[in-house]
């Protein structure tokens, strides 16, 4: 299960971690140490959660909503709306023109927005690299100002995440082309919000059994553990969740592969996105090709599989394509989008003690290919984008049952993909 994978490093300095040394402590001492480590991990989880949180809720209940899209059709780039959490109404404010900003992330101080430029795409030349664009953001006016753009050092960048200290922006390169193949790159974040050239690029090697989808590595997301000590990269092409230790002091290299290297998932399932529960004890994974969501127990950088649930109805015969997953603000419900012919969102209740999932509902997205969605900070609304039908819908959400109400509010927007709420 834990065979050492092949890695290709674009730059030197990625150092392997040392295997743990044997210790001759008594059982009681080991138990005490383990308890202290768990307490420290929980404390670190809460600290990281606080530094990741947005500003206090606005008194008028109005947030900025930034929407990433695919351009070339009806869309021109990044769109900013005013979103009223009292009514669910979204009012357009501004547009920042940029190519294929299909995924974005907002800095914790809300002053900067980073978006991928997903290129070259299915029909572009493999020699073309994607990029990441940086924007200054004024929450008060809702205006985005272009700062700079740097290479993602790979093809088809599709995911972004900021390191816990905010010093680095990580970009996942899915890479339709076998050369250069799936990778992730580490971009330094400057004081003025601009991005520097990549200081590290890591390529994964390997493939999976699904021809045409797993012919090579496809890094689909880069997610930090709640304690901020580990990075998990979900590789759809190799069916692996790679684990790296984050050591910003450079003592083991910036990102060093762990002793166990990765966690395997079932062959042909295609792991895509990973999120951690609010208390940091459990993680949830979508597997795109299998159309499933999995529950993992998390501890000290290790993920242990606990549960797998199919997203489609038991008698469903069409194509599936698990995509995004998000927890409600209180962590009591998990929502998962399913594309293909399903085009819906599965709703699960989360068991507080075990982290396991119980289905409580399913909601049609009312369009084609619900790739991403978001729940507003108050937990009253869920907005989903239908990438292939140029629509987004705002559903009222019941915080008690987790269910989504009828008669959602439509938003006409070209190829909507990603959504981020920002307090003004």
C-alpha positions in Angstrom: 0.0 0.0 0.0 2.8 2.4 0.8 5.3 1.8 -2.0 7.5 4.7 -2.7 6.3 6.6 -5.8 8.4 8.2 -8.4 8.9 12.0 -8.0 10.4 14.5 -10.4 11.6 17.7 -8.8 11.9 20.8 -11.0 14.1 22.5 -8.4 16.4 21.2 -5.7 15.6 21.5 -2.0 12.7 19.1 -1.5 14.1 16.9 1.2 12.7 13.6 2.4 11.6 13.3 6.0 13.5 11.0 8.4 11.7 7.8 9.5 10.6 8.0 13.2 13.1 6.6 15.6 12.1 3.8 18.0 11.4 4.9 21.5 11.6 2.9 24.7 8.9 4.5 26.7 6.5 2.7 28.9 2.8 2.3 27.9 1.7 4.9 30.4 4.3 7.4 29.2 3.3 6.8 25.5 -0.3 7.3 26.4 0.4 10.6 28.2 2.5 11.8 25.3 -0.2 10.8 22.8 -2.8 12.7 24.8 -0.6 15.8 24.9 0.0 15.6 21.2 -3.8 15.4 20.5 -4.4 18.4 22.8 -1.7 20.4 21.0 -3.1 19.3 17.6 -6.6 20.4 18.5 -5.3 23.8 19.8 -3.4 24.3 16.6 -6.5 23.4 14.6 -8.5 26.1 16.4 -5.7 28.6 16.0 -5.5 27.9 12.2 -9.2 28.1 11.9 -9.2 31.5 13.5 -6.5 32.9 11.3 -8.4 31.5 8.2 -11.7 33.1 9.1 -13.1 36.1 7.4 -13.8 39.4 9.1 -16.8 39.9 11.5 -20.2 39.6 9.8 -21.3 42.9 8.3 -24.1 44.6 10.2 -26.3 44.9 7.1 -25.7 41.3 6.2 -24.3 42.1 2.8 -21.1 40.3 1.6 -19.1 40.5 -1.6 -19.4 37.5 -3.8 -16.6 36.8 -6.3 -17.3 34.3 -9.1 -14.7 32.6 -11.2 -15.7 31.4 -14.7 -14.5 29.9 -18.0 -14.1 32.7 -20.6 -14.5 32.5 -24.4 -18.3 32.3 -24.3 -20.5 34.7 -22.4 -18.0 35.3 -19.6 -15.2 37.9 -19.5 -13.4 36.8 -16.3 -14.0 37.4 -12.5 -17.3 38.9 -11.5 -18.1 40.7 -8.2 -21.6 40.8 -6.8 -23.1 42.3 -3.6 -24.9 39.4 -1.9 -27.6 40.2 0.6 -27.9 37.4 3.1 -31.3 38.7 4.3 -32.9 38.2 0.9 -30.5 36.0 -1.2 -30.3 38.7 -3.9 -27.0 39.1 -5.8 -26.4 42.5 -7.4 -23.6 42.8 -10.0 -20.8 45.3 -9.1 -17.8 44.8 -11.3 -15.9 42.6 -13.8 -12.1 42.0 -14.0 -11.1 40.6 -17.4 -8.8 37.6 -17.3 -8.7 34.3 -19.1 -10.3 31.2 -17.6 -10.2 32.1 -13.9 -11.9 28.8 -13.0 -10.7 28.7 -9.4 -9.8 31.5 -6.9 -8.7 32.1 -3.4 -8.9 35.3 -1.2 -6.2 36.4 1.2 -7.1 36.3 4.9 -6.9 40.0 5.2 -9.3 40.2 2.2 -7.0 42.6 0.3 -5.9 40.3 -2.5 -7.6 37.7 -4.8 -5.7 35.0 -6.7 -7.1 33.2 -9.7 -5.8 30.5 -12.0 -5.7 31.0 -15.7 -6.6 27.5 -16.8 -4.7 27.0 -20.0 -4.1 25.4 -22.5 -7.2 23.2 -22.1 -8.2 20.1 -24.1 -7.2 21.5 -27.5 -4.3 23.8 -26.7 -0.6 23.0 -27.3 1.1 21.0 -24.6 4.0 23.5 -24.7 1.7 26.3 -23.3 1.8 26.8 -19.6 -1.1 28.0 -17.4 -0.7 30.9 -15.0 -1.9 32.5 -11.8 -3.1 36.1 -11.7 -3.0 38.3 -8.6 -5.5 41.1 -8.0 -5.8 43.8 -5.4 -9.3 43.8 -3.9 -11.2 46.7 -2.3 -14.1 45.0 -0.3 -15.8 48.4 0.2 -16.1 49.2 -3.5 -16.0 45.6 -4.8 -13.3 46.5 -7.3 -10.5 44.2 -8.5 -7.2 45.7 -9.7 -4.8 43.5 -11.7 -1.3 43.2 -10.0 0.7 40.6 -11.9 0.7 37.2 -13.4 3.2 34.3 -13.1 3.5 30.9 -14.7 1.9 28.0 -12.9 4.8 25.8 -14.2 2.4 23.3 -15.6 -0.7 22.8 -17.7 -4.4 23.4 -16.8 -4.1 24.9 -13.2 -7.3 24.1 -11.4 -6.9 24.7 -7.7 -5.3 27.2 -5.3 -4.5 27.2 -1.6 -2.6 29.6 0.7 -0.1 28.2 3.2 -1.2 28.7 6.9 1.3 31.6 7.3 0.1 33.2 4.1 3.7 33.2 2.6 3.1 30.9 -0.2 0.3 30.2 -2.8 0.1 26.6 -4.0 -1.3 25.8 -7.4 -2.4 22.4 -8.7 -1.7 21.7 -12.3 -4.1 19.0 -13.6 -2.4 18.7 -17.0 -4.4 17.2 -19.7 -1.1 16.6 -21.6 1.1 13.7 -20.5 4.1 16.0 -20.8 4.6 17.7 -18.4 2.0 15.8 -16.5 0.3 16.6 -13.2 2.2 18.7 -10.7 1.9 21.4 -8.0 4.0 24.6 -7.8 4.8 26.8 -4.8 4.6 30.6 -5.5 5.9 33.1 -2.9 3.4 35.9 -1.9 5.0 39.3 -1.7 4.1 42.0 0.9 2.2 44.0 -1.8 0.2 41.0 -2.8 2.1 40.2 -6.0 3.4 36.7 -6.7 6.9 35.6 -7.3 8.1 32.9 -9.7 7.7 29.4 -8.4 10.3 28.4 -5.8 9.4 24.7 -6.1 7.6 22.5 -8.6 6.8 18.8 -7.8 5.7 16.4 -10.5 3.9 13.1 -9.8 4.6 10.1 -12.0 2.1 7.2 -12.5 -1.2 6.3 -14.0 -4.5 4.5 -13.3 -6.7 1.9 -15.0 -9.2 4.3 -16.6 -8.0 4.9 -20.1 -8.3 8.5 -21.3 -8.7 9.8 -17.8 -5.8 8.2 -15.9 -3.1 7.9 -18.5 -0.8 10.1 -16.4 -0.8 12.1 -13.2 -3.5 14.7 -12.6 -3.0 16.8 -9.5 -6.5 18.2 -8.7 -6.2 19.9 -5.3 -3.7 21.0 -2.7 -5.1 21.0 0.9 -3.3 21.8 4.2 -4.1 19.9 7.3 -6.0 21.8 10.0 -2.8 21.9 12.2 -0.9 23.5 9.2 1.9 20.9 9.4 1.0 18.8 6.3 0.0 19.3 2.7 -2.2 16.7 0.9 -2.2 16.7 -2.9 -5.1 14.7 -4.4 -4.0 13.0 -7.7 -6.9 11.9 -9.9 -4.6 10.1 -12.3 -2.7 7.9 -9.9 -5.4 7.3 -7.3 -3.2 8.6 -4.5 -3.4 11.3 -1.7 0.2 12.4 -1.5 1.4 13.7 1.9 4.1 16.4 2.4 5.4 17.9 5.6 5.4 21.7 5.6 8.5 23.1 7.2 8.7 26.8 6.4 12.0 27.2 8.5 13.7 25.1 5.8 14.9 22.4 8.2 13.6 19.6 6.0 13.1 21.6 2.8 10.0 23.7 2.3 7.8 20.6 1.5 9.3 17.2 2.3 7.5 13.9 1.4 6.5 12.1 4.6 7.9 8.6 5.5 4.7 7.0 4.3 4.6 9.1 1.1 0.9 8.7 0.3 -2.5 7.1 1.0 -3.9 4.8 -1.7 -7.5 4.9 -2.7 -9.4 2.3 -4.7 -8.0 2.0 -8.2 -9.9 3.8 -10.9 -11.9 6.1 -8.5 -10.0 9.3 -9.3 -9.6 11.4 -6.1 -10.4 15.1 -6.6 -11.1 17.4 -3.7 -10.5 17.1 0.1 -11.9 19.1 3.0 -11.4 18.7 6.8 -14.1 18.8 9.4 -14.4 21.8 11.7 -12.7 20.0 14.6 -9.9 18.5 12.4 -10.5 14.9 13.3 -12.0 13.8 10.0 -11.5 14.6 6.3 -13.9 14.1 3.3 -12.9 13.3 -0.2 -14.7 13.3 -3.6 -13.6 10.7 -6.1 -14.6 12.0 -9.5 -14.5 8.9 -11.6 -16.4 6.7 -9.1 -18.9 9.4 -8.1 -18.3 8.8 -4.4 -17.6 10.7 -1.2 -15.3 9.1 1.4 -14.7 9.7 5.1 -11.2 9.5 6.5 -10.1 9.7 10.1 -7.2 12.2 10.4 -4.3 12.0 12.9 -0.7 13.3 12.8 -0.6 13.5 9.0 -2.2 10.1 8.5 -5.6 9.5 6.8 -7.5 6.3 7.6 -10.5 5.3 5.5 -13.8 5.0 7.5 -16.6 5.2 5.0 -17.5 5.4 1.3 -20.8 6.6 0.0 -22.1 6.7 -3.6 -23.6 10.0 -4.7 -26.1 8.8 -7.4 -29.3 7.0 -6.8 -29.0 3.2 -6.4 -30.6 2.5 -9.8 -28.9 5.4 -11.6 -27.5 4.3 -15.0 -26.0 7.5 -16.5 -22.5 9.1 -16.2 -21.3 10.5 -12.9 -18.6 13.0 -12.0 -18.1 13.9 -8.4 -16.8 17.5 -8.1 -16.9 19.8 -5.1 -17.7 19.3 -1.5 -18.3 21.8 1.3 -19.4 21.7 5.0 -22.0 23.9 6.4 -20.5 26.7 8.7 -21.5 24.7 11.8 -20.0 21.5 10.4 -23.3 19.5 10.8 -23.9 18.9 7.1 -21.8 18.0 4.1 -22.8 18.9 0.5 -21.3 17.2 -2.6 -21.9 18.1 -6.3 -22.3 15.4 -8.9 -22.0 16.2 -12.6 -22.3 13.8 -15.6 -25.9 13.0 -16.2 -26.8 13.4 -12.5 -26.4 17.2 -12.1 -27.3 17.4 -8.5 -26.1 18.0 -4.9 -26.1 15.3 -2.3 -26.9 16.4 1.3 -25.4 14.4 4.2 -25.7 14.8 8.0 -22.4 14.5 9.8 -22.2 12.4 12.9 -20.4 14.6 15.4 -18.7 11.7 17.3 -17.7 9.5 14.4 -17.6 11.9 11.4 -19.6 9.5 9.4 -22.2 10.5 6.8 -26.0 9.9 6.6 -27.8 11.0 3.5 -30.7 13.4 4.3 -31.5 14.7 0.8 -30.6 15.4 -2.8 -31.2 18.6 -4.8 -31.1 19.0 -8.6 -28.8 21.8 -9.6 -31.3 22.9 -12.3 -28.6 23.0 -15.0 -25.7 21.1 -16.5 -22.3 20.4 -14.8 -22.5 21.8 -11.2 -18.7 22.0 -10.8 -18.5 24.2 -7.7 -20.8 25.8 -5.2 -20.6 27.8 -1.9 -22.5 28.3 1.3 -22.7 31.8 2.6 -21.1 32.6 6.0 -24.5 32.8 7.7 -25.4 29.3 6.5 -28.7 30.5 5.1 -27.9 30.2 1.4 -26.2 27.8 -1.0 -25.2 29.0 -4.5 -24.3 26.5 -7.2 -22.9 27.3 -10.7 -24.0 25.2 -13.7 -20.9 25.5 -15.9 -22.4 24.2 -19.1 -25.7 26.0 -19.0 -24.6 29.5 -18.1 -26.6 29.8 -14.9 -26.2 29.9 -11.1 -28.9 29.3 -8.6 -29.2 30.6 -5.0 -31.1 28.1 -2.8 -32.4 28.9 0.7 -30.9 26.5 3.2 -32.5 25.2 6.3 -29.8 25.1 9.0 -31.7 22.6 11.1 -32.4 19.9 8.5 -29.7 20.9 5.9 -32.3 20.7 3.1 -32.5 23.2 0.3 -35.7 25.1 -0.4 -37.8 25.3 -3.6 -37.9 28.3 -5.9 -34.2 29.3 -5.9 -33.1 32.6 -7.3 -31.4 32.5 -10.7 -28.3 34.4 -11.8 -27.4 34.5 -15.5 -23.7 34.3 -15.9 -21.5 32.6 -18.5 -19.8 29.3 -17.5 -19.8 29.9 -13.7 -17.4 27.7 -11.7 -16.1 29.0 -8.4 -17.6 31.2 -5.7 -16.0 33.0 -2.7 -17.8 35.2 -0.1 -15.9 38.1 1.3 -16.9 40.4 4.2 -16.7 44.1 3.2 
